[in-house]
Amino acid sequence: MAARRIVDSRREEPLPRGGLRSACVKCTPEIVAALESYLGNNFAYTLEAMKDMIRFDFGVDISTSTI
């Protein structure tokens, strides 16, 4: 069935799969750099503290599991 779809569509290159979803990505490279900077300044910050700092600096609410 999949082979027939590929032949019918005349597509030679496969469609891209996986990767980042640009519409849903909250942790931008700037936020990652800020998190690294926070840890460079004080490695004892908790995840909750860094979450609050990101919310204050960028206005983005990310989960602690993202950090």
Distance bins in CASP14 RR format, pairs under 12 A and 6 or more apart:
PFRMAT RR
TARGET T0000
AUTHOR 0000-0000-0000
RMODE 2
METHOD distances of the structure
MODEL  1
1 7 0 0 0 0 0 1 0 0 0 0 0
1 8 0 0 0 0 0 1 0 0 0 0 0
2 8 0 0 0 0 0 1 0 0 0 0 0
2 9 0 0 0 0 0 1 0 0 0 0 0
2 11 0 0 0 0 0 1 0 0 0 0 0
2 14 0 0 0 0 0 1 0 0 0 0 0
2 15 0 0 0 0 0 1 0 0 0 0 0
3 9 0 0 0 0 0 1 0 0 0 0 0
3 11 0 0 0 0 0 1 0 0 0 0 0
5 11 0 0 0 0 1 0 0 0 0 0 0
5 14 0 0 0 0 0 1 0 0 0 0 0
5 15 0 0 0 0 0 1 0 0 0 0 0
6 12 0 0 0 0 1 0 0 0 0 0 0
6 13 0 0 0 0 0 1 0 0 0 0 0
6 14 0 0 0 0 1 0 0 0 0 0 0
6 15 0 0 0 0 0 1 0 0 0 0 0
9 15 0 0 0 0 1 0 0 0 0 0 0
19 25 0 0 0 0 1 0 0 0 0 0 0
20 26 0 0 0 0 0 1 0 0 0 0 0
20 27 0 0 0 0 1 0 0 0 0 0 0
20 28 0 0 0 0 0 1 0 0 0 0 0
20 29 0 0 0 0 0 1 0 0 0 0 0
21 27 0 0 0 0 0 1 0 0 0 0 0
22 28 0 0 0 0 0 1 0 0 0 0 0
24 62 0 0 0 0 0 1 0 0 0 0 0
24 66 0 0 0 0 0 1 0 0 0 0 0
25 31 0 0 0 0 1 0 0 0 0 0 0
25 32 0 0 0 0 0 1 0 0 0 0 0
25 60 0 0 0 0 0 1 0 0 0 0 0
25 62 0 0 0 0 0 1 0 0 0 0 0
25 66 0 0 0 0 0 1 0 0 0 0 0
26 32 0 0 0 0 0 1 0 0 0 0 0
26 51 0 0 0 0 0 1 0 0 0 0 0
26 54 0 0 0 0 1 0 0 0 0 0 0
26 55 0 0 0 0 0 1 0 0 0 0 0
26 58 0 0 0 0 1 0 0 0 0 0 0
26 59 0 0 0 0 0 1 0 0 0 0 0
26 60 1 0 1 0 0 0 0 0 0 0 0
26 61 0 0 0 0 1 0 0 0 0 0 0
26 62 1 0 1 0 0 0 0 0 0 0 0
26 63 0 0 0 0 1 0 0 0 0 0 0
26 65 0 0 0 0 0 1 0 0 0 0 0
26 66 1 0 0 1 0 0 0 0 0 0 0
26 67 0 0 0 0 0 1 0 0 0 0 0
27 33 0 0 0 0 0 1 0 0 0 0 0
27 34 0 0 0 0 0 1 0 0 0 0 0
27 35 0 0 0 0 1 0 0 0 0 0 0
27 36 0 0 0 0 0 1 0 0 0 0 0
27 50 0 0 0 0 0 1 0 0 0 0 0
27 51 0 0 0 0 0 1 0 0 0 0 0
27 54 0 0 0 0 1 0 0 0 0 0 0
27 58 0 0 0 0 1 0 0 0 0 0 0
27 60 0 0 0 0 1 0 0 0 0 0 0
27 61 0 0 0 0 0 1 0 0 0 0 0
27 62 1 0 0 1 0 0 0 0 0 0 0
27 63 0 0 0 0 1 0 0 0 0 0 0
27 65 0 0 0 0 0 1 0 0 0 0 0
27 66 1 0 1 0 0 0 0 0 0 0 0
27 67 0 0 0 0 1 0 0 0 0 0 0
28 34 0 0 0 0 1 0 0 0 0 0 0
28 35 0 0 0 0 0 1 0 0 0 0 0
28 54 0 0 0 0 0 1 0 0 0 0 0
28 57 0 0 0 0 0 1 0 0 0 0 0
28 58 0 0 0 0 1 0 0 0 0 0 0
28 59 0 0 0 0 0 1 0 0 0 0 0
28 60 0 0 0 0 1 0 0 0 0 0 0
28 62 0 0 0 0 0 1 0 0 0 0 0
28 66 0 0 0 0 0 1 0 0 0 0 0
29 35 0 0 0 0 0 1 0 0 0 0 0
29 36 0 0 0 0 0 1 0 0 0 0 0
29 58 0 0 0 0 0 1 0 0 0 0 0
30 36 0 0 0 0 0 1 0 0 0 0 0
30 37 0 0 0 0 0 1 0 0 0 0 0
30 54 0 0 0 0 0 1 0 0 0 0 0
30 57 0 0 0 0 1 0 0 0 0 0 0
30 58 1 0 0 1 0 0 0 0 0 0 0
30 59 0 0 0 0 0 1 0 0 0 0 0
30 60 0 0 0 0 0 1 0 0 0 0 0
31 37 0 0 0 0 0 1 0 0 0 0 0
31 38 0 0 0 0 0 1 0 0 0 0 0
31 50 0 0 0 0 0 1 0 0 0 0 0
31 51 0 0 0 0 0 1 0 0 0 0 0
31 53 0 0 0 0 0 1 0 0 0 0 0
31 54 1 0 0 1 0 0 0 0 0 0 0
31 55 0 0 0 0 0 1 0 0 0 0 0
31 57 0 0 0 0 1 0 0 0 0 0 0
31 58 1 0 1 0 0 0 0 0 0 0 0
31 59 0 0 0 0 1 0 0 0 0 0 0
31 60 1 0 0 1 0 0 0 0 0 0 0
31 61 0 0 0 0 0 1 0 0 0 0 0
31 62 1 0 0 1 0 0 0 0 0 0 0
31 66 0 0 0 0 1 0 0 0 0 0 0
31 67 0 0 0 0 1 0 0 0 0 0 0
32 38 0 0 0 0 0 1 0 0 0 0 0
32 39 0 0 0 0 0 1 0 0 0 0 0
32 50 0 0 0 0 0 1 0 0 0 0 0
32 54 0 0 0 0 0 1 0 0 0 0 0
32 58 0 0 0 0 0 1 0 0 0 0 0
32 62 0 0 0 0 0 1 0 0 0 0 0
32 66 0 0 0 0 0 1 0 0 0 0 0
32 67 0 0 0 0 1 0 0 0 0 0 0
33 39 0 0 0 0 0 1 0 0 0 0 0
33 40 0 0 0 0 0 1 0 0 0 0 0
33 54 0 0 0 0 0 1 0 0 0 0 0
33 57 0 0 0 0 0 1 0 0 0 0 0
33 58 0 0 0 0 0 1 0 0 0 0 0
34 40 0 0 0 0 0 1 0 0 0 0 0
34 41 0 0 0 0 0 1 0 0 0 0 0
34 45 0 0 0 0 0 1 0 0 0 0 0
34 50 0 0 0 0 1 0 0 0 0 0 0
34 51 0 0 0 0 0 1 0 0 0 0 0
34 53 1 0 0 1 0 0 0 0 0 0 0
34 54 1 0 0 1 0 0 0 0 0 0 0
34 55 0 0 0 0 0 1 0 0 0 0 0
34 56 0 0 0 0 0 1 0 0 0 0 0
34 57 1 0 0 1 0 0 0 0 0 0 0
34 58 1 0 0 1 0 0 0 0 0 0 0
34 59 0 0 0 0 0 1 0 0 0 0 0
34 60 0 0 0 0 0 1 0 0 0 0 0
34 62 0 0 0 0 0 1 0 0 0 0 0
34 67 0 0 0 0 0 1 0 0 0 0 0
35 41 0 0 0 0 0 1 0 0 0 0 0
35 43 0 0 0 0 0 1 0 0 0 0 0
35 45 0 0 0 0 1 0 0 0 0 0 0
35 47 0 0 0 0 0 1 0 0 0 0 0
35 49 0 0 0 0 0 1 0 0 0 0 0
35 50 1 0 0 1 0 0 0 0 0 0 0
35 51 0 0 0 0 1 0 0 0 0 0 0
35 53 0 0 0 0 1 0 0 0 0 0 0
35 54 1 0 0 1 0 0 0 0 0 0 0
35 57 0 0 0 0 0 1 0 0 0 0 0
35 58 0 0 0 0 0 1 0 0 0 0 0
35 60 0 0 0 0 0 1 0 0 0 0 0
35 62 0 0 0 0 1 0 0 0 0 0 0
35 64 0 0 0 0 0 1 0 0 0 0 0
35 66 0 0 0 0 1 0 0 0 0 0 0
35 67 1 0 0 1 0 0 0 0 0 0 0
36 43 0 0 0 0 0 1 0 0 0 0 0
36 45 0 0 0 0 0 1 0 0 0 0 0
36 50 0 0 0 0 0 1 0 0 0 0 0
36 67 0 0 0 0 0 1 0 0 0 0 0
37 43 0 0 0 0 0 1 0 0 0 0 0
37 45 0 0 0 0 0 1 0 0 0 0 0
37 50 0 0 0 0 0 1 0 0 0 0 0
37 53 0 0 0 0 1 0 0 0 0 0 0
37 54 0 0 0 0 0 1 0 0 0 0 0
37 57 0 0 0 0 0 1 0 0 0 0 0
38 44 0 0 0 0 0 1 0 0 0 0 0
38 45 1 0 1 0 0 0 0 0 0 0 0
38 46 0 0 0 0 0 1 0 0 0 0 0
38 47 0 0 0 0 0 1 0 0 0 0 0
38 49 0 0 0 0 1 0 0 0 0 0 0
38 50 1 0 1 0 0 0 0 0 0 0 0
38 51 0 0 0 0 0 1 0 0 0 0 0
38 52 0 0 0 0 0 1 0 0 0 0 0
38 53 1 0 1 0 0 0 0 0 0 0 0
38 54 0 0 0 0 1 0 0 0 0 0 0
38 56 0 0 0 0 0 1 0 0 0 0 0
38 57 0 0 0 0 1 0 0 0 0 0 0
38 67 0 0 0 0 1 0 0 0 0 0 0
39 45 1 0 0 1 0 0 0 0 0 0 0
39 46 0 0 0 0 0 1 0 0 0 0 0
39 47 0 0 0 0 0 1 0 0 0 0 0
39 49 0 0 0 0 0 1 0 0 0 0 0
39 50 1 0 0 1 0 0 0 0 0 0 0
39 53 0 0 0 0 0 1 0 0 0 0 0
39 67 0 0 0 0 1 0 0 0 0 0 0
40 50 0 0 0 0 0 1 0 0 0 0 0
41 49 0 0 0 0 0 1 0 0 0 0 0
41 50 0 0 0 0 0 1 0 0 0 0 0
41 53 0 0 0 0 0 1 0 0 0 0 0
42 49 0 0 0 0 1 0 0 0 0 0 0
42 50 0 0 0 0 1 0 0 0 0 0 0
42 53 0 0 0 0 0 1 0 0 0 0 0
43 49 0 0 0 0 0 1 0 0 0 0 0
43 50 0 0 0 0 0 1 0 0 0 0 0
44 50 0 0 0 0 0 1 0 0 0 0 0
45 51 0 0 0 0 1 0 0 0 0 0 0
45 52 0 0 0 0 1 0 0 0 0 0 0
45 53 1 0 0 1 0 0 0 0 0 0 0
45 54 0 0 0 0 0 1 0 0 0 0 0
45 64 0 0 0 0 0 1 0 0 0 0 0
45 67 0 0 0 0 1 0 0 0 0 0 0
46 52 0 0 0 0 1 0 0 0 0 0 0
46 53 0 0 0 0 0 1 0 0 0 0 0
46 64 0 0 0 0 1 0 0 0 0 0 0
46 67 0 0 0 0 1 0 0 0 0 0 0
47 53 0 0 0 0 0 1 0 0 0 0 0
47 54 0 0 0 0 0 1 0 0 0 0 0
47 62 0 0 0 0 0 1 0 0 0 0 0
47 63 0 0 0 0 1 0 0 0 0 0 0
47 64 1 0 1 0 0 0 0 0 0 0 0
47 65 0 0 0 0 1 0 0 0 0 0 0
47 66 0 0 0 0 1 0 0 0 0 0 0
47 67 1 0 1 0 0 0 0 0 0 0 0
48 54 0 0 0 0 0 1 0 0 0 0 0
48 55 0 0 0 0 0 1 0 0 0 0 0
48 62 0 0 0 0 0 1 0 0 0 0 0
48 63 0 0 0 0 0 1 0 0 0 0 0
48 64 1 0 0 1 0 0 0 0 0 0 0
48 65 0 0 0 0 0 1 0 0 0 0 0
48 67 0 0 0 0 1 0 0 0 0 0 0
49 55 0 0 0 0 0 1 0 0 0 0 0
49 56 0 0 0 0 0 1 0 0 0 0 0
49 64 0 0 0 0 0 1 0 0 0 0 0
49 67 0 0 0 0 0 1 0 0 0 0 0
50 56 0 0 0 0 0 1 0 0 0 0 0
50 57 0 0 0 0 0 1 0 0 0 0 0
50 58 0 0 0 0 0 1 0 0 0 0 0
50 62 0 0 0 0 1 0 0 0 0 0 0
50 63 0 0 0 0 0 1 0 0 0 0 0
50 64 0 0 0 0 1 0 0 0 0 0 0
50 66 0 0 0 0 0 1 0 0 0 0 0
50 67 1 0 1 0 0 0 0 0 0 0 0
51 57 0 0 0 0 0 1 0 0 0 0 0
51 58 0 0 0 0 0 1 0 0 0 0 0
51 59 0 0 0 0 0 1 0 0 0 0 0
51 60 0 0 0 0 1 0 0 0 0 0 0
51 61 1 0 0 1 0 0 0 0 0 0 0
51 62 1 0 0 1 0 0 0 0 0 0 0
51 63 1 0 0 1 0 0 0 0 0 0 0
51 64 1 0 1 0 0 0 0 0 0 0 0
51 65 0 0 0 0 0 1 0 0 0 0 0
51 66 0 0 0 0 1 0 0 0 0 0 0
51 67 1 0 0 1 0 0 0 0 0 0 0
52 58 0 0 0 0 0 1 0 0 0 0 0
52 59 0 0 0 0 0 1 0 0 0 0 0
52 60 0 0 0 0 0 1 0 0 0 0 0
52 61 0 0 0 0 1 0 0 0 0 0 0
52 62 0 0 0 0 0 1 0 0 0 0 0
52 64 0 0 0 0 0 1 0 0 0 0 0
52 67 0 0 0 0 0 1 0 0 0 0 0
53 59 0 0 0 0 0 1 0 0 0 0 0
53 60 0 0 0 0 0 1 0 0 0 0 0
53 61 0 0 0 0 0 1 0 0 0 0 0
53 62 0 0 0 0 0 1 0 0 0 0 0
53 67 0 0 0 0 0 1 0 0 0 0 0
54 60 1 0 1 0 0 0 0 0 0 0 0
54 61 0 0 0 0 1 0 0 0 0 0 0
54 62 1 0 1 0 0 0 0 0 0 0 0
54 63 0 0 0 0 0 1 0 0 0 0 0
54 64 0 0 0 0 0 1 0 0 0 0 0
54 66 0 0 0 0 1 0 0 0 0 0 0
54 67 1 0 0 1 0 0 0 0 0 0 0
55 61 1 0 1 0 0 0 0 0 0 0 0
55 62 1 0 0 1 0 0 0 0 0 0 0
55 63 0 0 0 0 0 1 0 0 0 0 0
55 64 0 0 0 0 0 1 0 0 0 0 0
55 67 0 0 0 0 0 1 0 0 0 0 0
60 66 0 0 0 0 1 0 0 0 0 0 0
60 67 0 0 0 0 0 1 0 0 0 0 0
61 67 0 0 0 0 0 1 0 0 0 0 0
END
